[in-house]
C-alpha cells in the first residue's frame, strides 16, 4: 500500500499521522549511535520536520538538546542526510539556544572545495543563524558565492543576502558590484554543468549527479537584491532598468540583453512601472519600454507588461490599446491561467475605462461557457460593464442559464454588476427587473438574497418607471421569505414608497398578511408600514381601513406590536404629531450620536444634567442612505477586483516605501470629521479649558504648492472664545530633518479683537512623516466676531541627514519658509445644520431678525457655481435638495446653520442667471439676532 497517500476507506491519514513529540525526542538518541545509519536518521529528521511544520510547541531546552544532537550528523558523508540536517538546523535555530556554536561546521561546508550541494545549503542555514554583527566575518564567503558560476550557490547567497538586508544594510550595500555581476553572468549551460538541488536517496557516500540548469533563476534573485540596495536612488534604479531592458525589444533570450529569466523581466517591469508612477518626467521613456515588452517571447512577461500599462495613472485609450490587444489574445489561450489572468485584468480595467475594453466583448462572450467558473464569472461581470444597450437582452439570456451553475459568492458579484448596468441603461429596466425577480425566487443564502433586494431597492430609488413593478415583486418575495432582516427592510420600503404610488391599497393586503403569519419582529415592522399608509394616504376610506387593521393588532401577543399599534392609532388622530413622528425625513447620524453619548458618559459631572439631543446635528435619511450606498459601492469594488496586491520583491522580506499623506486630517464624512477633530484636540492638555469644539473647517486649506519642499495645510477650529489654527506640515525632503517647527501668524489689521495666547510647535518633522503645529487666538470681546487675513511664516531648526538611514547631523541652523495667507471668514463661525421643514422653520424665526440684500455677481458663470460659492462663504448646509439647480436661469437656494453661541440661522437666496450679466442674487438672512444676520450678510459684500 502506498503510505504517502490518504486512504479514505481505511481512515489511514499517512505514515506520520499518529506521531507523538515525546516519542520522537526519545528516538533522537539514534543520532548518538556509531556508526551513523543514514536511512534511520533521515526518517527521524523527517518526523521532526513534520512536527515543526504542524506547529507542535517545543520548549527551549528540548529544542536546544535536539539541535546539538542533530549537529553530530555532520560526521556523515551521506548527501541526502546532510540535506535534511541543514533543513532541521534552520527550523530549530529560532527556538534553540546557543545555535551560534554550529557556525564553524557550516563555514567549513561553505569552502570552495566542498561539495556543491553542501555549499548552497550551508549558506542558507548559516544566514538563518548569524546576525548583523557577524555579517562582516562571512562577507568574503558570501561575495564569492554571489558571483559563483553554479546557479544553486549563487541563488543561495543572493536570497540569504536579501533576508539579511534589513539588519545588515551597511554591509550588504557594498556588494552592489558583485550582485550586478551575478545579473550579467553567462548562461550556466555555456560555462559548465550546474548542480541540482535534488539528490538520490541512496545510502552510498557522496553520490551526487550533476544536471545542466537553464532557468537562470539567479538573475531573478540578483535583481531583487540590487533593487533593495538602490531603491532610494531613483536615478540608479532608472539606470539599471535602461541597462537591462535591451532584451525586451527583441525577444526572450536575445543577445541584446543580459536577462534570460522571465521572472527577472517581471521584476524589471514592476520597477519600471514604479518609476513611471513616481516620476512624470520619465513617463514616456518607461512606457516605451513597457510597450516593447509586450512583444517578448514569454507569455509571463507579456502579461506583466500589459498589466503594468493597465495600472498606469491617467492612462489614455491610445496607450492602453497595445496592452488590451495582448490581453485579448490571451482570452483565447488554451491555458486556464492565462485566460484567468487576462479576464481579471480586463475586469478591473473596465471599472475605469469600459470603452477601452469593448473590443474584447466578442472574446469575453465565448468565455461565459468556460469550464472554469471563475473565468466565466469575470467574463459576465466585465461584459455587464462594457456592454452596450443593444447587447443587454442577449447577455441576460446567457446569464439566466449561467446562474444555476455558480456559488452564491459569484452570484452576488453578478447581481451587483447587473444593478450597475441597469442604472446605466434605464430603458432596459424591465428585462433586468424580470431577471432579478426570477433569481429572487431561486434557492440561495442570505448574502445572495440581500444583494438582489438591494439591487431592486436601487431600481425603485433611481428609476421611477419601474417602481410599481419592483414593489410588486418585493411583495411576492416577502410572502415566502425565510430571512427576517430582509422582510423588515422590504416592509419599510413598502411603507415609504407604497403611499406615493397611484394605487397604494394593493400593497396593504401583502403587509397585513405579515401581521398574521410572521414572527413578532416582522409583525412590528408591518404595523409601522401600515401606519405610514394611514398617515400619508389622503383617501378617508383608506385611513379608516388602516385604523381597523391597527385596532386588531392591539390584541397581539407581543408587547412591541401592541405598543406600536397604540402609538400609531393615537398619531393618526393628531396631524401635527403624525407630521413630526411619522413623516419627518430627518434622522441622526448614528456614529456622531454614539460618540457624543460616550463623551457624555465619560465626562465627570456631565450626567447631572440630561443629555441635550439638540447638540447632535440632523441629516436627511437620503444623506444617511447615500453614506451607506457609498460604503456598499466600496465593498462591491473590492469584491469584484478579487485581486492580489502585487509586490515588487522576490522574497518574503519587504522594505516599506514611505508614501505619507500630506494631510493629517481624516476625511470620512463631514459630521464624523468634526468628531475626529474634537477627539484629537481633547488629547492636548493646553486646550482642555477652552470648552467644547463648536465647528471646524470642512476641509484643509492648502498653503503651499504640491511640488514645494514643505507641504503645509491649515484647519480652523472655533471654540466659544478661542480660535485654534492647526497647521499640518509634511517634510518632503529626504535629506533634511526639521525640529521645533512653528508658524508665526501676523494679522492684517491690528484692531485688538484677537490676542495670540499660545503657540505649540511640531517637535520633529522627518521625511514623509506629517506632524501638526498650533496657534491659538482669544477673542477679546465675546460679542465681536473678528474677520481678516493672516500672513504666515514657517520657522524651524533644520539638520542635514542621510537620505537612506535618516540619521541627522548634530549641528544645524535656523531657517524660515513663507506660506500663503489665511482668511478668517464669517462662515467659519457657522455650523452647518439640517431642518426637515424649511418653510416652517423660516416662518417661526419671523422677520424681526431678517436682513435682505441684493448682489450682482458678474464674475460667476452659472447657478451651480454661485450655489457652491455661497455655501462656502456662509458655511451653511443646503437643504431640500436645493444645492443642485435644476434650471440654468432661475433657482432658489435654501440654507440652514447655527451661529456661534447656538443662534439658529437660515438663508434664502433667489438667483437668476444671464450670460451677459452673470448671476443676480437676492439674499435673505433670518436669525434669532438681527446683528448676527447683518454680520453674515456683510460677509458677501
NUMIFI-591000 format. One record per residue (C-alpha): x negated, y, z negated; residue in one letter. Coordinates in steps of 0.05 Angstrom, whole numbers, padded with zeros to 5 digits, always signed. Example, Ala and Ser with C-alpha at 12.3 -4.5 7.8 and 13.67 -1.06 7.14 Angstrom:
-00246-00090-00156a -00273-00021-00143s 
//
This chain:
+00000+00000+00000x -00024+00070+00016x -00031+00103-00052x -00044+00172-00022x +00028+00178-00001x +00091+00185-00042x +00134+00123-00043x +00205+00149-00053x +00236+00080-00063x +00187+00054-00115x +00180+00121-00150x +00104+00118-00145x +00081+00190-00140x +00007+00177-00128x -00054+00147-00160x -00065+00206-00208x +00008+00217-00229x +00001+00189-00299x -00067+00219-00315x -00079+00240-00387x -00131+00292-00405x -00158+00257-00467x -00167+00192-00428x -00205+00228-00373x -00251+00263-00424x -00267+00196-00455x -00283+00166-00387x -00333+00223-00377x -00384+00182-00415x -00397+00148-00348x -00438+00209-00329x -00490+00189-00381x -00500+00118-00354x -00562+00098-00319x -00565+00084-00262x -00511+00131-00237x -00454+00097-00200x -00434+00148-00146x -00367+00117-00129x -00345+00113-00201x -00368+00184-00216x -00334+00212-00154x -00268+00183-00175x -00274+00212-00245x -00293+00281-00218x -00232+00278-00173x -00188+00264-00233x -00219+00325-00269x -00206+00369-00209x -00134+00343-00205x -00122+00362-00278x -00153+00431-00269x -00112+00446-00207x -00048+00425-00245x -00065+00478-00297x -00079+00429-00353x -00103+00471-00412x -00174+00454-00434x -00207+00480-00497x -00273+00517-00490x -00311+00464-00530x -00283+00408-00487x -00299+00446-00423x -00370+00461-00446x -00385+00388-00464x -00355+00364-00398x -00394+00417-00359x -00461+00395-00385x -00443+00322-00375x -00429+00337-00302x -00495+00373-00293x -00531+00307-00307x -00506+00283-00239x -00556+00329-00205x -00604+00270-00210x -00563+00233-00158x -00582+00238-00084x -00512+00218-00061x -00487+00275-00017x -00413+00263-00028x -00423+00260-00104x -00464+00324-00103x -00408+00360-00066x -00359+00340-00120x -00408+00364-00173x -00410+00434-00142x -00334+00437-00140x -00326+00417-00213x -00381+00466-00235x -00345+00523-00201x -00278+00506-00234x -00307+00497-00304x -00351+00559-00301x -00292+00603-00321x -00276+00561-00383x -00341+00532-00409x -00395+00570-00448x -00470+00576-00432x -00458+00558-00359x -00518+00601-00342x -00562+00542-00361x -00547+00508-00295x -00576+00566-00255x -00645+00533-00246x -00614+00470-00216x -00572+00509-00168x -00631+00554-00147x -00672+00492-00134x -00618+00467-00086x -00618+00535-00051x -00691+00527-00028x -00701+00524+00048x -00729+00453+00043x -00665+00426+00011x -00610+00391+00049x -00565+00438+00087x -00503+00414+00051x -00538+00426-00016x -00557+00497+00002x -00487+00521+00023x -00452+00491-00037x -00505+00513-00086x -00498+00585-00062x -00422+00583-00072x -00429+00553-00141x -00485+00600-00164x -00445+00662-00145x -00388+00638-00190x -00436+00634-00249x -00481+00695-00245x -00460+00767-00259x -00484+00834-00232x -00544+00837-00279x -00573+00773-00249x -00559+00792-00177x -00629+00823-00165x -00662+00758-00185x -00627+00719-00130x -00626+00776-00079x -00683+00747-00038x -00649+00679-00032x -00582+00709-00012x -00611+00756+00040x -00648+00698+00072x -00585+00656+00071x -00544+00711+00105x -00589+00710+00167x -00597+00634+00167x -00583+00602+00234x -00540+00548+00201x -00468+00574+00201x -00448+00539+00137x -00505+00570+00098x -00494+00639+00127x -00419+00637+00114x -00430+00613+00042x -00478+00671+00028x -00432+00722+00062x -00369+00700+00026x -00405+00697-00041x -00433+00767-00030x -00363+00791-00013x -00337+00766-00080x -00397+00794-00117x -00389+00863-00086x -00343+00896-00137x -00391+00886-00196x -00455+00890-00155x -00443+00946-00105x -00511+00979-00112x -00550+00916-00096x -00507+00888-00040x -00505+00955-00004x -00579+00945+00010x -00563+00883+00051x -00528+00921+00108x -00583+00905+00158x -00581+00831+00144x -00505+00830+00149x -00508+00867+00215x -00559+00816+00239x -00512+00760+00220x -00457+00791+00263x -00504+00795+00323x -00533+00725+00315x -00534+00679+00375x -00483+00622+00381x -00503+00563+00339x -00498+00517+00400x -00557+00555+00431x -00603+00553+00371x -00591+00484+00345x -00541+00439+00313x -00505+00467+00252x -00486+00424+00194x -00414+00405+00179x -00381+00416+00112x -00354+00345+00111x -00393+00283+00100x -00381+00209+00100x -00366+00179+00032x -00419+00126+00038x -00456+00102-00024x -00523+00106+00011x -00571+00162-00006x -00577+00224+00037x -00540+00202+00100x -00514+00267+00129x -00491+00273+00201x -00500+00339+00237x -00449+00364+00287x -00454+00426+00330x -00409+00485+00309x -00378+00533+00358x -00329+00571+00313x -00377+00628+00297x -00337+00639+00233x -00396+00672+00200x -00383+00733+00244x -00315+00740+00212x -00345+00737+00142x -00402+00783+00160x -00356+00836+00190x -00313+00835+00127x -00373+00846+00083x -00402+00900+00128x -00336+00939+00124x -00336+00932+00049x -00406+00962+00046x -00389+01021+00093x -00315+01032+00081x -00325+01101+00050x -00365+01125+00110x -00316+01136+00167x -00370+01154+00217x -00408+01089+00202x -00344+01047+00209x -00328+01081+00275x -00399+01067+00300x -00392+00993+00281x -00326+00989+00319x -00357+01021+00381x -00417+00975+00379x -00377+00911+00372x -00319+00930+00419x -00355+00911+00483x -00326+00841+00485x -00255+00868+00480x -00256+00895+00551x -00277+00834+00590x -00251+00775+00551x -00266+00725+00497x -00337+00702+00495x -00361+00754+00544x -00434+00771+00544x -00419+00845+00540x -00401+00839+00466x -00433+00804+00407x -00368+00780+00375x -00346+00710+00394x -00298+00693+00337x -00225+00713+00347x -00215+00725+00272x -00273+00775+00274x -00238+00811+00331x -00174+00813+00290x -00212+00846+00233x -00243+00896+00282x -00174+00913+00308x -00148+00927+00238x -00207+00972+00223x -00196+01009+00289x -00122+01017+00272x -00140+01045+00204x -00189+01095+00234x -00135+01115+00285x -00086+01127+00229x -00133+01168+00185x -00170+01209+00238x -00126+01244+00290x -00188+01263+00330x -00205+01191+00345x -00134+01171+00365x -00146+01168+00440x -00212+01131+00434x -00184+01078+00386x -00121+01070+00426x -00161+01054+00489x -00198+01000+00451x -00133+00970+00425x -00103+00972+00495x -00165+00937+00522x -00160+00881+00470x -00090+00866+00497x -00127+00832+00556x -00170+00788+00512x -00172+00714+00527x -00149+00696+00456x -00075+00698+00441x -00092+00715+00369x -00130+00777+00390x -00075+00797+00440x -00022+00794+00386x -00063+00831+00334x -00076+00888+00383x -00003+00891+00403x +00019+00893+00330x -00031+00948+00315x -00005+00991+00372x +00067+00980+00349x +00049+01005+00279x +00016+01070+00302x +00050+01131+00271x +00088+01174+00321x +00072+01126+00378x +00102+01144+00445x +00141+01099+00492x +00085+01102+00542x +00034+01079+00490x +00080+01022+00469x +00091+00996+00539x +00027+00952+00545x +00038+00922+00476x +00111+00906+00490x +00091+00872+00555x +00045+00825+00516x +00098+00811+00464x +00149+00797+00518x +00102+00746+00549x +00095+00712+00481x +00170+00706+00476x +00169+00652+00529x +00108+00616+00500x +00111+00542+00484x +00080+00555+00416x +00130+00566+00359x +00082+00610+00321x +00072+00658+00379x +00147+00664+00391x +00160+00677+00318x +00104+00729+00312x +00126+00766+00375x +00201+00768+00357x +00187+00790+00286x +00143+00847+00310x +00195+00868+00362x +00249+00865+00308x +00211+00913+00264x +00195+00959+00323x +00269+00960+00344x +00286+00996+00278x +00248+01058+00302x +00242+01050+00378x +00302+01009+00403x +00297+01036+00474x +00225+01013+00480x +00246+00941+00463x +00305+00938+00511x +00264+00909+00570x +00256+00846+00527x +00331+00835+00518x +00337+00780+00570x +00279+00741+00540x +00308+00750+00470x +00376+00725+00492x +00342+00659+00512x +00316+00653+00441x +00385+00653+00410x +00388+00578+00421x +00317+00567+00397x +00308+00505+00352x +00273+00548+00301x +00329+00584+00264x +00283+00639+00240x +00265+00656+00312x +00338+00654+00332x +00359+00699+00275x +00306+00751+00292x +00328+00748+00365x +00400+00761+00345x +00385+00819+00298x +00338+00851+00348x +00389+00846+00404x +00440+00878+00359x +00393+00937+00350x +00373+00944+00423x +00436+00921+00459x +00480+00970+00497x +00555+00977+00495x +00565+00932+00556x +00528+00873+00524x +00566+00874+00458x +00621+00825+00480x +00571+00775+00506x +00529+00779+00444x +00588+00770+00397x +00608+00706+00434x +00538+00677+00427x +00534+00697+00353x +00600+00664+00336x +00574+00594+00351x +00507+00611+00321x +00532+00630+00251x +00553+00560+00231x +00481+00534+00241x +00443+00582+00195x +00438+00591+00120x +00472+00647+00081x +00407+00685+00076x +00403+00693+00151x +00478+00705+00156x +00470+00767+00112x +00417+00794+00159x +00462+00783+00220x +00522+00815+00186x +00482+00877+00167x +00457+00883+00238x +00528+00878+00265x +00550+00932+00216x +00497+00979+00244x +00516+00962+00316x +00590+00975+00302x +00574+01044+00274x +00532+01056+00336x +00587+01036+00385x +00654+01053+00351x +00693+01035+00414x +00675+00962+00403x +00701+00961+00332x +00759+00913+00350x +00712+00858+00374x +00666+00864+00315x +00722+00870+00264x +00752+00806+00291x +00684+00773+00283x +00675+00798+00212x +00745+00776+00192x +00730+00707+00222x +00666+00697+00183x +00701+00722+00121x +00746+00661+00124x +00686+00614+00132x +00651+00579+00074x +00596+00618+00042x +00565+00644-00022x +00576+00709-00059x +00519+00748-00025x +00544+00730+00044x +00616+00748+00029x +00594+00812-00005x +00555+00832+00058x +00616+00821+00102x +00662+00860+00055x +00611+00917+00052x +00609+00918+00128x +00685+00923+00132x +00684+00978+00079x +00637+01019+00123x +00682+01009+00183x +00740+01036+00142x +00699+01096+00120x +00666+01116+00186x +00715+01091+00240x +00785+01116+00224x +00815+01079+00284x +00803+01011+00253x +00824+01029+00182x +00893+00995+00181x +00868+00933+00216x +00809+00928+00169x +00853+00936+00107x +00899+00881+00134x +00840+00833+00140x +00819+00851+00069x +00889+00838+00043x +00886+00768+00074x +00817+00757+00043x +00839+00771-00029x +00896+00721-00021x +00844+00666-00027x +00782+00699-00056x +00741+00660-00106x +00697+00718-00126x +00727+00765-00179x +00679+00822-00164x +00698+00824-00091x +00773+00821-00107x +00765+00880-00154x +00727+00921-00102x +00778+00906-00047x +00836+00925-00093x +00801+00990-00109x +00793+01006-00035x +00866+00989-00022x +00886+01037-00077x +00844+01093-00048x +00857+01084+00026x +00925+01049+00027x +00967+01111+00007x +00935+01150+00064x +00959+01102+00118x +01023+01111+00159x +01058+01052+00125x +01030+01046+00054x +01085+00999+00030x +01059+00939+00068x +00998+00935+00022x +01038+00936-00043x +01060+00864-00036x +00989+00839-00030x +00967+00879-00091x +01025+00856-00134x +01011+00783-00115x +00944+00792-00151x +00982+00813-00214x +01020+00747-00213x +00966+00698-00190x +00898+00722-00213x +00856+00727-00277x +00860+00786-00325x +00803+00825-00293x +00835+00824-00224x +00905+00838-00254x +00878+00901-00287x +00847+00924-00222x +00913+00910-00186x +00951+00953-00237x +00903+01011-00224x +00913+01003-00148x +00989+01003-00155x +00985+01066-00197x +00947+01102-00143x +01003+01086-00094x +01054+01112-00145x +01016+01178-00154x +00993+01191-00083x +01052+01169-00040x +01105+01224-00035x +01163+01177-00020x +01210+01176-00080x +01232+01105-00066x +01160+01081-00067x +01149+01115-00134x +01210+01080-00163x +01186+01013-00137x +01117+01023-00168x +01148+01041-00235x +01188+00977-00234x +01126+00936-00219x +01085+00971-00273x +01141+00961-00323x +01138+00886-00310x +01063+00888-00326x +01079+00913-00396x +01094+00841-00416x +01026+00815-00392x +00985+00771-00438x +00922+00813-00431x +00913+00877-00471x +00876+00913-00415x +00932+00901-00365x +00985+00924-00414x +00945+00987-00434x +00933+01007-00362x +01007+00997-00345x +01028+01041-00404x +00978+01095-00386x +00996+01099-00313x +01071+01099-00326x +01060+01159-00371x +01016+01194-00320x +01068+01184-00265x +01116+01227-00306x +01066+01285-00310x +01039+01311-00244x +00985+01353-00276x +00957+01295-00316x +00961+01250-00255x +00922+01301-00215x +00868+01303-00268x +00861+01229-00285x +00881+01193-00221x +00869+01239-00162x +00806+01273-00187x +00750+01259-00139x +00693+01276-00187x +00650+01229-00227x +00588+01230-00270x +00521+01205-00244x +00511+01145-00288x +00435+01149-00291x +00438+01222-00315x +00493+01206-00365x +00453+01148-00392x +00390+01189-00402x +00428+01245-00437x +00462+01196-00483x +00395+01163-00501x +00366+01232-00514x +00426+01249-00557x +00418+01187-00599x +00343+01194-00607x +00344+01268-00626x +00343+01278-00702x +00405+01313-00726x +00440+01313-00658x +00492+01262-00680x +00520+01311-00730x +00553+01346-00670x +00597+01310-00618x +00564+01295-00552x +00580+01351-00503x +00603+01320-00438x +00603+01388-00404x +00527+01386-00403x +00529+01327-00355x +00535+01351-00283x +00591+01324-00240x +00585+01297-00169x +00635+01273-00119x +00650+01200-00112x +00627+01207-00040x +00559+01231-00064x +00555+01172-00112x +00573+01124-00056x +00523+01156-00010x +00468+01144-00061x +00489+01071-00065x +00490+01065+00011x +00420+01095+00015x +00394+01043-00034x +00430+00988+00004x +00401+01011+00070x +00332+01009+00040x +00344+00937+00016x +00371+00917+00084x +00309+00945+00118x +00265+00907+00070x +00303+00842+00083x +00304+00850+00159x +00230+00863+00162x +00214+00797+00129x +00142+00817+00139x +00078+00801+00102x +00035+00861+00084x -00027+00860+00126x -00093+00866+00091x -00159+00882+00125x -00205+00838+00085x -00223+00766+00099x -00228+00745+00026x -00184+00747-00035x -00222+00805-00066x -00193+00872-00046x -00221+00942-00056x -00166+00994-00067x -00164+01051-00018x -00144+01117-00051x -00082+01145-00019x -00056+01191-00073x +00005+01233-00061x -00005+01307-00062x +00058+01315-00102x +00061+01292-00174x +00136+01302-00174x +00180+01242-00161x +00238+01257-00114x +00294+01207-00123x +00360+01246-00125x +00367+01319-00147x +00402+01305-00213x +00358+01247-00232x +00298+01290-00215x +00318+01342-00267x +00319+01288-00320x +00250+01265-00300x +00224+01336-00306x +00257+01344-00375x +00228+01278-00399x +00159+01296-00373x +00158+01365-00404x +00182+01338-00471x +00117+01298-00477x +00077+01364-00481x +00076+01387-00554x +00069+01461-00536x +00137+01461-00501x +00175+01428-00559x +00201+01495-00587x +00228+01521-00521x +00294+01482-00527x +00328+01442-00472x +00308+01450-00399x +00363+01487-00361x +00341+01476-00289x +00281+01464-00245x +00262+01475-00172x +00298+01427-00126x +00232+01412-00090x +00159+01432-00099x +00135+01496-00065x +00072+01484-00025x +00019+01538-00039x -00035+01511+00007x -00041+01481+00076x -00046+01406+00082x -00117+01410+00112x -00148+01452+00056x -00198+01429+00003x -00147+01431-00053x -00073+01417-00047x -00031+01459-00095x +00045+01459-00104x +00089+01494-00155x +00153+01476-00192x +00191+01528-00233x +00224+01505-00298x +00275+01551-00330x +00289+01549-00405x +00334+01594-00448x +00279+01646-00459x +00218+01616-00424x +00196+01603-00353x +00144+01548-00340x +00106+01546-00275x +00079+01476-00263x +00022+01472-00213x +00008+01402-00185x -00064+01402-00160x -00099+01349-00118x -00173+01350-00102x -00183+01326-00030x -00259+01329-00030x -00293+01263-00048x -00360+01297-00064x -00333+01344-00118x -00305+01336-00188x -00264+01394-00217x -00258+01406-00291x -00215+01454-00332x -00174+01476-00272x -00124+01531-00287x -00082+01581-00249x -00086+01656-00261x -00018+01688-00245x -00012+01763-00235x +00059+01793-00230x +00070+01842-00173x +00105+01892-00218x +00084+01909-00289x +00153+01924-00318x +00141+01886-00383x +00200+01839-00374x +00154+01778-00372x +00099+01763-00421x +00048+01708-00408x +00042+01668-00472x +00008+01602-00454x -00039+01572-00402x -00052+01497-00400x -00109+01474-00355x -00117+01408-00319x -00176+01377-00355x -00204+01336-00297x -00190+01330-00222x -00223+01270-00190x -00218+01257-00115x -00147+01240-00095x -00121+01238-00167x -00068+01292-00177x -00061+01329-00243x -00019+01388-00269x -00034+01456-00298x +00019+01500-00331x +00030+01575-00341x +00086+01597-00389x +00120+01665-00389x +00171+01691-00440x +00228+01738-00422x +00220+01798-00469x +00295+01815-00464x +00344+01755-00464x +00395+01798-00427x +00348+01813-00369x +00331+01764-00313x +00266+01788-00280x +00252+01776-00207x +00189+01788-00167x +00127+01758-00136x +00064+01730-00168x -00006+01725-00138x -00043+01662-00158x -00116+01643-00164x -00141+01573-00179x -00201+01575-00226x -00243+01514-00243x -00311+01486-00261x -00339+01445-00203x -00391+01390-00205x -00421+01353-00145x -00411+01278-00147x -00428+01215-00109x -00373+01203-00056x -00380+01127-00065x -00387+01117-00141x -00353+01181-00164x -00409+01195-00213x -00415+01270-00225x -00477+01313-00238x -00489+01340-00307x -00495+01411-00281x -00440+01451-00247x -00414+01521-00234x -00350+01562-00239x -00311+01576-00177x -00242+01601-00156x -00194+01590-00098x -00138+01636-00075x -00070+01604-00061x -00003+01630-00036x +00042+01676-00076x +00103+01651-00114x +00171+01687-00116x +00218+01685-00175x +00288+01688-00145x +00358+01696-00172x +00373+01625-00151x +00321+01600-00200x +00368+01618-00257x +00426+01578-00228x +00441+01504-00239x +00480+01472-00181x +00545+01441-00206x +00607+01408-00176x +00680+01425-00181x +00734+01377-00157x +00785+01432-00141x +00751+01496-00118x +00815+01534-00106x +00840+01522-00177x +00772+01539-00208x +00768+01603-00165x +00836+01626-00188x +00820+01610-00261x +00759+01656-00260x +00802+01714-00235x +00780+01779-00203x +00752+01812-00266x +00683+01784-00253x +00685+01788-00177x +00636+01824-00131x +00645+01826-00056x +00592+01848-00006x +00585+01844+00070x +00519+01826+00104x +00494+01826+00176x +00443+01770+00186x +00417+01786+00255x +00355+01742+00250x +00394+01678+00236x +00414+01634+00295x +00475+01593+00277x +00522+01580+00219x +00485+01518+00196x +00421+01557+00186x +00460+01611+00149x +00491+01560+00102x +00423+01529+00087x +00391+01597+00074x +00448+01619+00028x +00447+01554-00012x +00372+01561-00021x +00375+01634-00043x +00433+01626-00092x +00411+01558-00119x +00483+01533-00118x +00516+01470-00093x +00562+01466-00032x +00629+01434-00049x +00687+01405-00010x +00640+01386+00048x +00632+01460+00066x +00556+01455+00073x +00562+01428+00144x +00601+01476+00190x +00649+01442+00238x +00655+01503+00283x +00600+01542+00316x +00634+01610+00309x +00673+01613+00243x +00661+01579+00176x +00676+01586+00101x +00622+01563+00053x +00643+01545-00018x +00590+01543-00073x +00590+01524-00146x +00538+01534-00200x +00523+01552-00272x +00481+01612-00290x +00431+01611-00347x +00469+01613-00412x +00526+01569-00389x +00562+01621-00346x +00606+01590-00292x +00591+01617-00223x +00630+01608-00158x +00616+01636-00089x +00658+01640-00025x +00624+01662+00039x +00664+01676+00102x +00619+01674+00163x +00625+01689+00237x +00571+01679+00289x +00560+01711+00357x +00496+01702+00397x +00489+01777+00408x +00499+01798+00335x +00477+01738+00295x +00515+01720+00231x +00563+01768+00197x +00579+01746+00126x +00627+01768+00072x +00602+01741+00005x +00648+01739-00056x +00619+01720-00123x +00662+01705-00184x +00637+01690-00254x +00654+01700-00327x +00607+01760-00329x +00612+01818-00279x +00539+01837-00289x +00516+01767-00270x +00559+01769-00208x +00526+01835-00188x +00457+01805-00203x +00469+01744-00158x +00496+01787-00101x +00435+01831-00107x +00391+01771-00091x +00417+01771-00020x +00405+01845-00010x 
//
